[in-house]
Amino acid sequence: VEESFNIQATHDILKHGIPTRHVEQTLAANYDHVDFPGSVPRTFVGAVVLAGLSTPWLAWLSSTEQVQMLVRGILGLFNAYALLSFRRAVDTAFGRVAGDWYILLQASQFHVIYYASRTLPNMFAFGL
């Protein structure tokens, strides 16, 4: 449910933009995710950022599936960067060996890597 809200919100922003006039009417008429906003509307911020980062690449894409892969790829790249940044911080604080163990731990666990490109609120907070 949380993932579908964010991917729908990102799609709506990419397709319809962010309204500046008649906001409530425009959202109700064009945005699918407004019908079922979920319990945490602040997750819309991640969708806005992700849509903004995806916009420059849309000209080369021809299908909705390609756009979804682009959006998830960008989120995955930001999360990979976050993991590497954290590893550098571990290196600085505890030494290179600790950083190596941290990377081995992350590589041996499928959870973070599996979820890295999924449009869940936790993954937005993690990488964006």
N, C-alpha and C positions, 0 to 999 in steps of 0.2 A: 504494500500500500504506500509506504513512504517513498519507495523508489519510483513507482508510477507517477506520484504527484510531481516529483522533480523532473522527470523526463517529459511529462506533459507540459509542465510550466516552461521548460526550456524550449520545447517545440513551439508553443504558443508565442513566446517572445521572439523567436527567430522568424516565425511566419507573419505575425501581426505587429511586432514592435511593442514599445511601451507607450500606452496612450497618455496624452497630455491634456486632452479636452474630453469632456463627457466621460470621465474615467469609469464610473460605475456601469453606465450603459454599454460602453465598449467592451469592458471585461465580461459582462454578462452575455453579450452577443457573440463574442469571438473566442474567449478563453475557455477551453474544455475543463481545465482543472479548477475553475471557480465553482462549478457545481458541487464538487466534492473536495472542499479545501483542506480537509484533515484537521487534526487537532493542533498542529504546530505551523501556523502560517508564516513564521519567520524563515522557514526553509526556502522561501521564495527568493531570498537574497542570493543563495548559491546558484539558483537557476539563472538569475540575471547576470551574474559574473560569468558563468559558463557560456551562456548565449553570446555575451560580448566577446569572449575569447574565440568563439567559433565563427563568428560572422565573417571575418576576412577570408575564410576558406570555402564558403558556401558556393562561390561561383564555379568551382570545379566539380561540384557534386550534382548528381542527377536524380537521386532517389531518397526517399525518407530513411531507408535502411542505411545508406551511406552517411547521411547526416547524423543518425544515431551513433554509428561507429565513430565518426569524427568527435562528437561530443564526449563519448565515453573514453576515447583515446586521449583527448586533452585532459580530462579529469585523471586518468591513469598516469599520464606523464607528470602532472603536478604532484600526485601522491608519491610517485617514484622519487621525485626531487625532494619531497619532504622526508622520505626515509633516508636518502643519502645525506641530507643536511643534518638529520638527527645523528647519523653515524659519525659525521665529522665532529659534532659536539661531544659524542661519547669518546672519540679519539682524543680530543682536547682535554676533556675532564679526567679520563681514566687511562689513557694510553691506547696505542695502536692495537694491542692484543684484545682489549675489551671491545674496540670497534669491530675487529674481525669476528669476535664471538657474537656480537650483536647482528652482524650481517648473516652469519651462519644460522642464527636463531630465526631470523626473518625468512630466510630462504627455505628453511625446513618446515615452516608453518604455512599452511595454505590460506589461512583466513584473511590476512591483510592483503596478500597478493590477489586472491580471488575477488575480494570486494573493492579493490583499488579503483576500478573503473565503473563501479555501479553508483548510480545517482542517489545514494543514501545520504541523509543529513550528516552522519558521522564521517563519511568520506569527503564531504565538502569541508567540514571543519578540519579534517586531517591535512588536506592538501591545498585548499584555497584559503 
